Amino acid sequence: MKIFHGWRIVAAGATFQFLHAGLLLQAFGAYVAALSDERGWSKTALAGGAALQSIEGALLGPALGWIMDRFGARAMVQTGVLAFGLGFIALSQIDSMGGFYAALLVIAIGTSLAGYFPLTVTVVHWFRRKRARALSIMSTGLALGGLAVPAVAWTLQTWGWRTTAFASGVLIMAVGLPLARLLHRRPSDIGEFEDGIPPTAAPPDAATAPTPPEPPPPQYSAAQALRTPAFWLLALGHGSALLVVASVNVHAISHMKEGLGYTVAEASWVITLMTLCQLLGVLTGAAVGDRFDKRLIAAGCMLAHMAGLLMLTYAGSPAWLVAFAVLHGTAWGLRGPMMQAIRADYFGLQAIGMIMGLSAVIIAGGQVAGPMLAGVLADLTGNYRAGFTVLALLAGAGSLLFFLARRPQPASQ
């Protein structure tokens, strides 16, 4: 039986997400703890490395969107894999804060060119009926990457952060370059159809498909999308979610180590549990994301993000950390794939790359502000409680943004 090439792209995307999450995104907190101990660098300065990655992604977002809408992802991702891998190798050689930032800038360029953005734009072109399912399955790579955090933490403690970074760079290039060849811009480029279903054929799961099927979405230009409230509400809601996600990735291990008295290895197991719950959320999204209102799912997840971060902040026992891992991890896994699925549902595919790229400029505010605010307040107060509390409350308020982000009226052509 022939496998629809869209699922091969999803599998490749999941692998890229695994490498990104396991070696950088969710492991960055372990590097922060290691470098803070060895080099004595402040948490604010180290959090600036995460902020640099987000700022770079925001600056490149519109340009990458324009390129994706016209040329597709393959060459971009191949270039990104090289930058991602070489950036890690450069990180293994640094001896100063300037070198740290320079290496992270190269890594950031790599993850922008070969990361979430181009992979998501590619997948939404290959699926419509099963869009949320495909994006959720691709996101299993992001969730499974967190399972590598204990291995990364062990490598950091056993072999040191330099060896870990160098090996990570080699692994990224060895795995990523062959996978990039699977990325095709749209189904018609290789004689296939959206969802693998010819226009005249009924979907294999017709018995469970929505009745009647959704009509094709209106096709918005980027300028038309910018004029809708939905664009801004989705972007601001997404950004408020990343206040928590980015802060947890950067600072959770340090908080558990310094504020709660756990070792880095023990804290990494909390991150592993969080990741297992993230995987559970992703699989739940694959099952229900195409059947229920995605914006209401996202609104509920924002409340779980808030509750989870508060549990982490004021954890009085390991049970509180378990509650944090369950609430935050499940919310992240369930909500994450819905973000781009909603945009594709609302605005169509005509300019979806540019629409997502412009959204990234706003979303980056959350990615930058969250870790920086938590780091600055931790340096000022001696702990993460004030910063994490403020971020949790902002994320909870963000649930209202998703609740209000209703589908816009068809664009006037």
C-alpha positions in Angstrom: 0.0 0.0 0.0 1.4 3.4 -1.0 2.0 5.8 1.9 0.7 9.3 1.3 3.8 11.5 1.0 2.3 14.0 3.4 2.8 11.5 6.2 6.4 11.1 5.3 6.7 14.9 5.6 5.0 14.8 9.0 7.5 12.1 10.1 10.4 14.1 8.9 9.0 17.2 10.7 8.6 15.2 13.9 12.3 14.2 13.7 13.4 17.8 13.2 11.2 18.8 16.2 12.7 16.0 18.3 16.2 17.3 17.6 15.3 20.9 18.3 13.5 20.1 21.6 15.8 17.4 22.9 19.1 19.1 22.1 18.1 22.8 22.5 14.6 23.9 23.4 14.0 21.8 26.5 17.7 21.1 27.2 18.6 24.8 27.3 17.8 25.0 31.0 20.4 22.4 31.7 23.0 24.5 29.8 21.9 27.5 31.8 22.5 25.7 35.1 25.9 24.3 33.9 27.2 27.6 32.6 25.9 29.5 35.6 27.9 27.2 37.9 31.1 27.0 35.9 31.4 30.5 34.5 29.5 32.5 37.1 27.3 34.2 34.5 24.1 35.8 35.7 20.7 34.3 35.0 19.7 37.5 33.2 22.7 37.2 30.8 22.0 33.6 30.1 18.3 34.2 29.6 19.4 36.8 27.1 20.6 33.9 24.9 17.1 32.5 24.7 15.8 36.0 24.0 18.3 36.4 21.2 16.9 33.3 19.5 13.4 34.6 19.8 14.3 38.1 18.5 16.1 36.6 15.5 13.1 34.4 14.7 10.8 37.4 14.8 13.1 39.5 12.6 13.3 36.7 10.0 9.7 35.7 10.2 8.2 37.9 7.5 11.1 37.2 5.1 10.8 33.5 5.7 7.1 33.7 5.1 7.6 35.4 1.8 10.2 32.7 0.7 7.9 29.9 1.9 4.9 31.2 0.0 6.9 31.3 -3.3 9.6 28.6 -3.1 8.8 26.1 -0.4 11.0 24.6 2.3 13.6 22.2 1.0 16.6 24.4 0.3 15.8 26.6 3.3 15.7 23.6 5.7 19.0 22.2 4.3 20.7 25.5 4.9 19.2 25.7 8.4 20.4 22.2 9.3 24.0 23.2 8.5 23.7 26.4 10.6 22.0 24.6 13.5 24.7 21.9 13.6 27.6 24.3 13.1 26.2 26.6 15.8 26.4 23.8 18.4 29.9 23.0 17.4 30.8 26.7 17.8 29.1 26.7 21.2 31.4 23.9 22.3 34.4 26.2 21.8 33.3 29.4 23.5 35.1 31.1 26.4 33.3 34.4 26.7 29.7 35.7 26.9 30.3 37.3 23.5 31.2 33.9 22.1 28.1 32.4 23.8 25.8 34.9 22.1 27.5 34.5 18.7 27.1 30.7 18.8 23.5 31.1 19.8 22.9 33.5 17.0 24.1 30.9 14.5 21.9 28.3 16.2 19.0 30.6 16.1 19.3 31.2 12.4 19.5 27.4 11.9 16.4 26.7 14.0 14.5 29.5 12.1 15.4 28.0 8.7 14.9 24.4 9.7 12.4 24.5 12.5 8.8 24.9 13.5 7.9 27.6 11.0 8.9 26.1 7.6 7.8 22.6 8.8 4.4 23.8 9.8 3.8 25.9 6.6 4.7 22.8 4.6 2.4 20.5 6.5 -0.6 22.8 6.3 -0.3 22.7 2.5 -0.5 18.9 2.5 -3.6 18.5 4.8 -7.0 20.1 5.2 -9.5 17.6 6.6 -6.7 16.2 8.8 -4.8 19.3 9.4 -4.9 19.4 13.2 -4.2 15.7 13.3 -1.1 16.1 11.1 0.2 19.0 13.0 -0.3 17.2 16.3 1.5 14.1 15.1 4.4 16.2 13.9 4.4 17.8 17.4 5.0 14.4 19.0 8.6 15.0 18.0 8.7 18.2 20.1 7.2 16.2 23.0 9.4 13.2 22.7 12.4 15.5 22.5 11.9 16.3 26.2 12.5 12.7 27.0 16.1 13.3 25.9 16.6 15.9 28.7 17.8 13.4 31.3 20.2 12.0 28.8 21.5 15.5 28.0 21.7 16.4 31.7 23.7 13.1 32.3 26.0 13.9 29.4 26.5 17.4 30.8 27.4 16.1 34.2 29.5 13.2 32.9 31.3 14.6 29.9 30.8 18.3 30.2 28.8 20.9 28.3 31.5 21.2 25.6 31.4 17.6 24.6 27.6 17.6 24.7 27.4 20.6 22.4 29.9 19.3 19.9 28.2 15.8 19.7 24.8 17.6 19.3 26.0 19.5 16.3 27.3 16.4 14.5 24.1 14.5 15.2 21.9 17.4 13.9 23.7 17.4 10.5 23.9 13.6 10.1 20.2 13.2 10.7 18.8 16.4 9.3 20.4 16.7 5.9 18.9 13.5 4.4 15.5 14.3 5.9 15.3 17.7 4.3 15.1 16.0 0.9 11.6 14.7 1.7 10.1 18.2 1.8 8.0 19.1 -1.2 6.1 22.4 -1.3 2.6 21.1 -2.1 1.0 17.7 -3.1 0.5 18.7 -6.8 4.3 19.0 -7.2 4.5 15.2 -7.1 1.1 14.3 -8.4 -0.7 13.9 -5.1 -3.7 15.6 -3.4 -4.5 17.2 -0.1 -4.9 14.5 2.6 -4.0 11.9 0.0 -7.6 12.0 -1.3 -8.4 12.7 -5.0 -11.1 15.5 -5.3 -13.7 13.0 -6.6 -13.1 10.4 -3.9 -14.8 10.1 -0.5 -12.4 10.2 2.5 -11.7 6.8 4.0 -13.1 7.9 7.3 -16.2 9.4 5.8 -18.4 7.8 8.4 -16.8 10.0 11.1 -16.0 13.1 9.0 -17.9 16.3 9.8 -21.3 16.4 8.1 -21.6 18.4 5.9 -17.9 18.8 5.2 -16.4 22.2 5.7 -16.3 24.4 2.6 -12.9 25.5 1.3 -11.7 28.4 3.5 -11.6 31.9 2.1 -8.2 32.9 0.8 -6.8 36.0 2.6 -3.8 38.0 1.6 -1.5 39.1 4.4 -2.9 42.6 4.2 -6.4 41.4 4.5 -5.6 39.1 7.5 -3.9 42.1 9.3 -7.2 43.9 9.1 -9.1 41.3 11.1 -9.4 41.2 14.9 -8.8 37.4 14.7 -5.2 37.9 13.5 -4.3 40.1 16.5 -6.2 38.1 19.1 -4.5 34.8 18.0 -1.1 36.4 17.9 -1.4 38.0 21.3 -2.9 34.8 22.8 -0.1 32.7 21.3 2.5 35.2 22.7 0.9 35.0 26.1 1.2 31.2 26.1 4.9 31.5 25.3 5.5 33.7 28.3 5.1 30.5 30.3 6.5 28.0 27.8 9.7 29.9 27.2 10.2 30.7 30.9 9.8 27.1 31.9 12.3 25.9 29.2 14.9 28.4 30.4 14.4 28.6 34.1 12.5 25.6 35.5 15.6 23.5 36.1 17.4 26.4 37.8 14.3 27.1 40.0 14.0 23.5 41.1 17.8 23.4 41.8 18.3 26.7 43.6 14.8 27.5 44.9 13.5 24.0 45.8 16.7 22.1 46.6 16.6 19.4 43.9 19.6 18.3 41.8 19.8 19.0 38.1 19.3 15.3 37.5 16.2 15.2 39.7 14.8 18.3 38.1 15.3 16.8 34.7 13.0 14.0 35.6 10.3 16.5 36.3 10.9 17.8 32.8 10.6 14.3 31.5 7.2 13.8 33.2 6.2 17.2 31.8 7.2 15.9 28.4 5.2 12.7 28.7 2.2 14.8 29.5 3.0 17.0 26.6 2.9 13.9 24.4 -0.4 12.9 25.9 -1.7 16.4 25.0 -0.4 16.1 21.5 -2.1 12.7 21.0 -5.3 14.1 22.5 -5.1 17.0 20.0 -4.7 14.5 17.1 -7.9 12.8 18.2 -10.1 15.8 18.9 -8.5 18.9 17.2 -10.5 18.5 13.9 -13.8 17.8 15.7 -14.1 20.6 18.3 -13.6 24.4 18.3 -9.8 24.9 18.4 -10.0 28.4 19.9 -12.0 27.1 22.9 -9.5 24.2 23.3 -6.7 26.9 23.3 -8.5 29.0 25.9 -8.9 26.1 28.3 -5.2 25.3 27.9 -4.2 28.8 28.9 -5.8 28.3 32.3 -3.9 25.1 32.7 -0.6 26.9 31.8 -1.4 29.4 34.6 -2.2 26.8 37.2 0.8 24.6 36.3 3.3 27.5 36.6 1.8 28.5 40.0 2.3 24.9 41.2 5.9 25.0 40.1 6.5 28.4 41.7 5.1 27.5 45.2 5.9 23.7 45.2 5.9 22.5 48.8 6.3 18.9 47.9 7.1 16.6 44.9 3.3 16.2 44.4 3.1 19.9 43.4 5.8 19.3 40.8 3.8 16.4 39.5 0.8 18.7 39.2 2.9 21.3 37.4 4.2 18.6 34.9 0.7 17.3 34.2 -1.0 20.6 33.8 1.6 22.5 31.9 2.8 19.6 29.8 -0.7 18.5 28.7 -1.7 22.1 27.9 1.4 22.7 25.8 1.0 19.5 23.8 -2.7 20.1 23.2 -2.6 23.8 22.5 0.6 24.0 20.4 -0.5 22.4 17.1 -3.9 24.3 17.3 -2.2 27.6 16.8 -1.2 27.2 13.1 -4.2 25.0 12.4 -6.5 27.8 13.4 -4.7 30.3 11.2 -4.9 28.0 8.2 -8.6 27.4 8.9 -9.3 31.1 9.3 -7.2 32.6 6.5 -6.6 29.9 3.9 -3.3 29.0 2.3 -2.8 31.8 -0.3 -0.4 33.8 2.0 -0.2 31.5 5.0 3.6 31.7 5.2 3.6 35.5 5.4 0.6 35.5 7.8 2.5 33.1 10.1 5.7 35.1 9.7 4.0 38.4 10.7 2.4 36.6 13.6 5.9 35.5 14.7 6.9 39.1 15.2 4.2 39.5 17.8 4.6 36.0 19.3 8.3 36.7 19.9 7.3 39.3 22.5 6.2 36.4 24.8 9.3 34.3 24.0 11.6 37.2 24.8 9.7 38.9 27.7 8.9 35.7 29.7 12.5 34.4 30.3 13.9 37.9 30.6 11.4 39.0 33.2 11.8 35.8 35.2 15.6 36.2 35.0 15.7 39.9 36.0 13.4 39.4 38.9 15.3 36.3 40.1 18.5 38.3 40.1 16.9 41.1 42.0 14.9 39.1 44.5 17.1 36.0 44.8 14.3 33.6 43.6 11.8 33.0 40.8 8.6 33.5 42.7 7.8 37.0 41.7 8.6 36.5 38.1 6.8 33.2 37.7 3.7 34.5 39.5 3.4 37.5 37.2 3.8 35.4 34.1 1.3 32.8 35.3 -1.4 35.5 35.8 -0.7 37.0 32.4 -1.0 33.6 30.7 -4.3 33.0 32.5 -5.6 36.4 31.3 -4.6 35.3 27.8 -7.4 32.7 27.8 -9.8 35.5 27.1 -7.9 36.4 23.9 -8.5 33.0 22.4 -12.1 33.0 23.5 -12.7 36.2 21.6 -10.8 35.1 18.4 -13.8 34.1 16.3 -13.5 33.1 12.6 -13.4 36.3 10.5 -15.9 37.1 7.8 -14.8 36.1 4.3 -12.3 38.6 2.9 -13.5 40.9 0.2 -11.5 40.1 -2.9 
